[in-house]
Amino acid sequence: MAGSTISYLWRDRDASKGFRTGVSLHSHTNQSKETLNFLANFGNQYPLMRPLFNRLERRSAENHGMPVNYAASYWTPPMTPKLAFDLESGQIEDLGIASMVSITDHDNIKAPMLLRAVPSARQIPVSVEWTAPYGKQSFHLGIHNLPSAKAAEWMATFAEFTAHPDDARLTEILVALNDEPNVLVIFNHPMWDLYLVGRERHEFLVNQFLQKNGNYMHALELNGLRHWEENRAVRRLAEKWNMLLISGGDRHGVEPNANINLTNATSFTEFVHEIRREKKSDTLFMPQYAEPWKHRLLRSAIDAVRDYPEFPQGSRTWDQRVYHPDANGIARPLCELWPDGTPPWAMTWGVALVQFMGKGLVSGGLRIAWSESHQLRLALGENDV
């Protein structure tokens, strides 16, 4: 496993010493459209929940003439680009080092383009998380530091491929990205079977993809929102293909990224060269990664449905951040679709239940029940299981 080091801030409070800069990779803003397909899968996976979903779907069709369309619906994270940038920068600067932030919303570059008008964020790279279909799966690729003059052209290329996928064409695109000397291409959360094709099938597709395209991937991501066992599997995958490991927090809520990269680079382009040419990557896991994984997922879910009265209009309540097609097929916030201006009682109670799980004693009890102290002893790569 070429040139990769991993450290943990809860073990070594001085882990960032000797480095000039921390780099936050892979985080999301309210410009990112997050699929709601998981809700349909959730109802299918947990039969006890199916009656509730059936009721909501039936009422939507009967009362409003709109069947629930999970595939065309989406939610957006609560944080604006500037709030997200400040959150990620602040966590790094609290370590006493300079910060660099690369935001990768799903399939759009609106956030970095908006931030380039803000003096404190003017140097932000133009980056995206591209959903690239491959076989019966789709892989998420972090494309960082696109050349500004060609960024729109690249986005059109990605969109055209996603609409008309072809394996040979995917390789052509990745070769062309690799030919851009300042672009960094990362295989995000490679061992996550995000589209539920089955573990064995997913691992086969990952290895097939790397066999064809591994030379054009610059690193595999250790994901800050995925669990220890999966990240250990990513480490083994990196060893198999002799690839670098790199951080990627994948933040969607208001908790900053759970890992960063440490570097002595003074610009993002210099950092890219460190990864691509020197093949050197130093990943630091932050204290939040030591929290139980299920508890962190719960907090992320709570972040998604919380109210933020201090945020700009459009990001304050959960039904301002969830979109569904109206009768004309135009995606609109749910708050504009409620007939009487208020959500159905079942949704209100469901949101309240999630919020209740994050309260004091309940949250503390769940955290204890979900303790992962044995995972902290194993960490990543130590006595692999």
N, C-alpha and C positions, 0 to 999 in steps of 0.2 A: 504494500500500500504506500505509494510514493508520497513522501513529503508531508504527510498529514499528522498533526498533533491535536489532542483533545485535552482540555483542562476544565475544571469545575470550580466556580468561584466560591462555593460553600466549603470546599476543601482547602483552597489556597486563595486567601484574600489579596495576595500580591500577584495573582496570575497575569494581570495586565501590565505589570512593571516591565520595562525594557521594550515596550511597544509604544508607538507614537499615536496610533489611530485605532478606533473600533469601527467596524462596518456592519450595519444592519441590512440584511438581505431578506427579501420575500416578506412583505407585509401588505395589508390591504386597507383601502379607504372607502368612503361612501360612493366612490366612482366605480366600484367593483360590483358586478352583477353575480350574485351567488345563487346557484340553482336551488329550487325547492323540491327537486325530484326525490330527495331523501325522505320527504314526508310520505310519499306513496310507498316507498320501500319500508319505512317504519311501520306503517299500517299492516303491511303484508308480513313483516317479520314478527310482530307482536300481536297475536290474534285478539288479545283482550282490548287492544286499542282500535281494532277494526270497526266495531259498532259505532264508536264516536266519530271516526272518519266517515263512515257511511251516512250518519245523520247529517253531518256538516255538508257533505257532497249533495245529499238529497235536498236539503233545505236551500242550498244555493241554486239548484236547478229549478225547484218548484216555486220559490218565492221571488227569485230575481231573474230567472230565465238564462242564467249563466252557469254551465257546468264547470266544475273545478278543473283547471288546466295546470297541472303541476309543472309540466315541461316548459310552458311559456311563462311561468311565474318566477319571480326571483326576489331576494332580499338584498339589502345593501348594508354593509357595516356602518356603525354609527359615526365614526370619526371622519371629519373633513380632511383633505390632504394636508393642510397646515397643522391641524391638531395632531395628526398621525406623525408628521415629520418632527414636530417638537417633542412628542412622546419618545420616539426612538432616539433622537439626538440627546435628549436629556438623560436617558438611562446610561448612555455611553459616556457622556461628559461627567457624570457623577463618579466615574472611575478615574477621573483625572487625565483623560486623554481626549484627543480630537475625535469628532464623529463624521461618518459618511453614511448616508441613508439611500438605499435603492428600493423604491416602492414598486411592487409588481401586482397591479390589479389584473383581474381576469380579462384578457383579450382586449384591453384598451390602455392607452397611454395618456388619458386626460389628466390624471393626478400630477405626474411630473411636468407636463406642459403648463398646467396652472401654476405649479410651484416655481417655475422658472421666472415668473413675474414678481416673486417675493425675494427681496435682497438676501435674507438669511439662507435661502434654499436655492439660490441661482445656479449653483454648481451640481444640482441633483442630476444623476444620469437618467436618460430616457429608457425605461425598462418596462417589461410586461411579463405576465404569466400566460403563456400560450397553451391552449388546450389543443393538442395535436392528436387526431384520431389515428389509431394503429390497430389493425385487425378488429377484433370485437371489443377492444379496450381504447381508452384515450389516455395519453400521458401529458402531464403538466410540465412544461419546460420553462425555466426562468431565463428570459433573454434580457441581459443587462447591457446598458451603455450603447444602445443603438445610435448610429450617427444622426445628429439632429436633422440634417438636410435630407436624409433618406428615410426617416422614421415612418412617415405616412406611407411611403411606398412599401416598406417592409410590412406594415400592418395590413395593407391591402393584399399582399402576398400570403400572409398567414390566413386571412379571412377566406381568400379564394381556395386555399388548400383545405381548410376545415369544411367548406361547403362541398368540395369535390376531392376527397382524400385518395391518395395513391402512394403506395410505399416507395416506389422509385422516385416520385416527385418529392417526398419528404426528405430522402437522402440528398437530393439536389439542393433543397433549401438549406439543410444543415451544412452542407459543404460550402455554400455561399456565405452563410453566417460565419463559419470558421475562417473564411478568407478575409473577413473584416477583422483586422488585427486588434482592434480595441473592444470587441464584443465578447462578452462572457456568456456561455451557454451552460446551464445547470439542469440536471435531471432532478426535478423536485419530487420529494417523497416517493422514490421509485418502487418501494415494496408495499405501498398502500394499494390494495385492490379497490380502488375508489368506485368502480362501476360494477362490482360484485360479479365478476366473471368466474370466480373460484380461485383459490390460492394457487393450485398447481398450474392452471391455465395462465394466470397472471404472471407467475414466475417464469413460465416458458416464454411468454411474449416479451417480458423484460430482457431476458437473456438473448432472445432472437434480435430484439431491437438494438442491444448493445453490440452484438456480433456485427450487425450491418452498419451501425452509426456511432459506436463507441469512440472512434477516432475524432469525432466532431463534437463530442461532449467534453467539457472541460472539468467537470466535477459532479459527484453525486451528493445530494443534500441529506444532511442529518437534520430532520425536521423538528422544530421546537414544540409542535403540537401533537406529534405522534409518540407512541409509548416506547419504553426502553427496549422491549424485545424487537420491535420493528426496526429501530435504529441500529440495534446490534446486527440484524439481518442486512441492513444497508452496509454496515462496516464489512461484513463478510463478502458482500457483492463487490465492494471496492477492492478487496484483496484479490478476489477472483480475476477481476478485469484490470488490476493494477492502475486504479484511478484514484484521484484525490477525493477527499471528503471536505465538505464545506458547510457552513451554517445556513440556516433558513428558518426564521422564526414562525412564519405563516400566521402572523397576528391578524385576527379579525375584530377583536373586541378592544378593550381599553387597557389590557395588560400588555406591557411592551414585550418585544420578542424575547423568547426564552433562550436564545443563543445568538452570538455574534461572531465575527471573525476579527482577529487581532492582526495588525500589520504595522509596518513602518512606512508604508506608502503615504504620500502627501496629496494624491489625487486619485479619483476612482480609476482612471486609465492606468495609472501606475500600479494600482492594486490588481487590475486585470492582467497586466504583464507579469506580476508576481505569481498569479495562479497559472497562467498559460505557459510562460517561458521558464520561470524558475521552478514550477511545479511544487509550490510550497503553500500550505494552508494551515493556519492555527485557529482552531475553533474553541470558543469559550462558552460553556453552558452557565447561564445565570441562575440565581437561587430559585426562581419560580419553577424551573424544570425539576427541582427536587421535591416539589409538591406532588401528591398523588394525582396520577393522570386523569382519573375519572372526576376528581374534584376540580381540576383545571378545565375539563370539558364543561362541567356544570357552570363554572364561573363564566366561561365563554358564552354559554347559552343565555345566562342571566344578562350579560352585557348586551346580547342581541335584542332582548325584550325590555330592557330598562328604559325609563324615561330620562331624558337629558335636557331639562328646561333651559340650561345655560348654552346649549348648542344652537346653531343657526336653524331657522325655520326649515322644516323638511327632514330634519334629523332628530327631532326631539322625542317622538313617540314611536313605538314599534310599528304601528299601522301607517305611519308616514314612510317607513323604510321597507315595507313589503309591497310588492307590485304584482298585479294580476290583470290580464286583458279585460277590457270592458266589453260591452255588447258589440262594439265595432272592431274588436281585436286590438285596441290600443292599450298598451300597458299603463296603468294608473295606480297611484298609491291606494291601498285598501281604505284609508280614511275617506277617500273620495267616492268609494263604491258602496259604503254602508247606506242603506235606504233612509234610516233615521239619524245618521251621523254617529251611531255607536256600534261597536262590534257585537256579534252574537254572544249570548251569555256563555256558551261552551268555550269560545275562544278567550273570553275575559277570565273565566275560571282557570283555564289551562295556563295562561300567562301568569296569573296570580300564584298558581301552584309552583311554577318554576321559580318565581321570585321568592316565594316562601322558603324554598329549599336553600336559598342563599342567606337566610337570616341566622344570626347568632348561634344559638345552641344547635339548631338543625344542621347548619353548615359545619360547625365544629364536630358534631357527632359523625357526619358523613366522612369528614376528613380522616377521623380516627379509624372508621370502618374500612376506608380505602387505603390505609397506610401501605407504603411500598418501601419500607426500610430495607428489605432484602435486595431491592433493585439498586438502591444507593450503594450497597456493598459491591454489587456486580459491576455497576456503571456500564460503560461501553467497551466491550472487548476484553474485559477482565473476567476470566472463568466463564466464557461464552456458554449460554444455555440454548 
